[in-house]
């Protein structure tokens, strides 16, 4: 059995055969969505051999399985970032295991810096596309033609339309835009923010893109959402910090959680 198969088998036993259809990866400060999971079954990531764990504050390192409405879901609070290991494929054990468990849809959430001048802290942006500015790709070293993944619709238009429709019904405004991935962990410079905007980015962050590439390689449908936690460097007077990211993300995260609770049931 492959390493991913080993992880999936261990998770399946821990979940008593529970088969999630949708997996949700929670970004910084977005752990409140776990509260929406009914009849939750909790698993510490550190207890599953083969799963890397995050050392970033605000990432609990926990898998929670259960139901949102009637939809069987698996949430991960504790994504591991490429900057923690120097490895763009660090999240592959999770995504490959999700796929083996029967997951079809992947919801990626993150905390991001706003580059579009129309965005304000607390806003929600659905990802319509991304720009990889990290210079890394999680598929480097893969064999076979499957590695040449078509990224034209990396973020599934049908899933995004469902989220948008639910947001409208909830009376919550959401933006749609392009997310630019910087490796981190340092925040971007003002010059880098100006560059990103000129390249067409609406928000910047340190995650999500490698998971999206891996997910598409594995055949998963992806929808991504950013909580705008701050204005990009040079666009506001307040110094950037992880504490600020967590504080604002928890506010915007509550609004996003309201939307996803209904949207996931319609995927």
PyMOL commands that set and color helices and strands:
alter all, ss='L'
color gray80, all
select helices_A, chain A and resi 3-14+31-36+45-47+82-85+92-101+145-147+157-170+190-199+209-218+242-266
alter helices_A, ss='H'
color red, helices_A
select strands_A, chain A and resi 22-26+38-44+62-68+71-77+105-114+124-132+175-181+203-205+221-231
alter strands_A, ss='S'
color yellow, strands_A
deselect
rebuild
show_as cartoon
